[in-house]
């Protein structure tokens, strides 16, 4: 809680994280990792461009992008979607979720923050990366 002026108080708004293109089991593990790392977080899934655009329009603190996208997007590559989103929303924070180093490098090259792999979800490093991105 933040104190504002003469005794007035204002509660902090929860951070909003959008997960893009993650399957059911991965979404569950990713939700758990994010909620353990960050207090007061709202996590939503966007599995198509319409739901992603709606989430971004409502305000987003971080987008967690899957390497491969199945349906509902104009591309099936997460890196390409990162590139498109950075062009449209330069201040948007995006992060790749992939075990492949080449995918991480490509995502950073497209404008994302360095992300993490699914195998790392329960590690302290992932919690640190998420907290840093949401500060």
Number of C-alpha atoms within 10 A of each C-alpha: 8 9 10 10 7 6 7 8 11 10 9 9 10 13 17 19 26 23 22 26 26 21 14 9 9 14 16 11 14 20 21 14 19 20 17 12 17 18 11 11 18 17 19 18 19 20 19 16 15 12 16 21 13 11 18 19 9 9 13 19 19 21 26 26 26 25 22 16 21 15 12 14 16 11 14 16 17 26 27 16 22 26 20 15 20 17 13 10 11 11 11 18 20 27 26 27 28 21 15 13 12 10 19 23 16 18 27 19 14 19 21 24 19 17 23 21 15 15 10 15 19 16 10 11 12 19 19 13 16 21 14 10 16 15 8
